[in-house]
Amino acid sequence: MSTVGIRLRELREAKGVSLDDIARSTRVGRRHLEALESDSWGELPAPVFVKGFIRAYCDFLDASPDEALGVYREAAGESVKPERVQSILRSGPSRLAGPLVISLVLFVALGASLFALRFGLKSSPPQAPAPSGSARSDTARVPSSASIPAAAAPAVQSQPVPVSAAEPKPGPQRLVIHAVEPTWLRVQVDDGQVSEELLPAGAVREWTASRRFVLTVGNAGGLEVDLNGKRMPSLGARGAVIQKLVLPQDMQGTGS
């Protein structure tokens, strides 16, 4: 008895068509067609795809695939079953039946893969239990970042930056601050009045004091500072936090 490959090659040669003609019409690669005709089953995909290739091959040649499928099933150790779908598949134009069969086979294989994937996800181990009450309480004790002004960056500069302050003048001190970026600011005048706000970009604020100002800044690079009519050097980098900066600096040791 002839093999599947011999049977298919004889059908093709009798019709006078090439493997390229079949490949173009059925969308089955030429490499797979050559493997079919040489009975090289190790170079072909799963049997369900091989059967689809055989059907498409025979449909293109206007030949019944029953004999070739029967030989293939015997070679693969499968029981031979009657092919009931051939009349349906061949009711339309024969050159369109091949791609239809291939599409149907691929659709069934895709559905099986999706089912297996879904079943695997359902059977996956449960997630780790939620943290215990003690772990949650430890988390709750972590200081909230809400206490830090929105415009302040995490880098904190605890010591005042070296600033060449203007020479102190006798009499009232005058402080003018220009915000070039949104900056949180706290100003204490002498040892009394305290002003605290988030300055938007472009804002200008002015204070007068008898002796000194104490500043806490959330964004050192976001301010321009004028003390007694003279522009001071930059207080620090963008996002740097300065705490309790005394101006003029020669008043650092006085007061609280």
Disulfide bonds with the S-S distance in Angstrom:
none
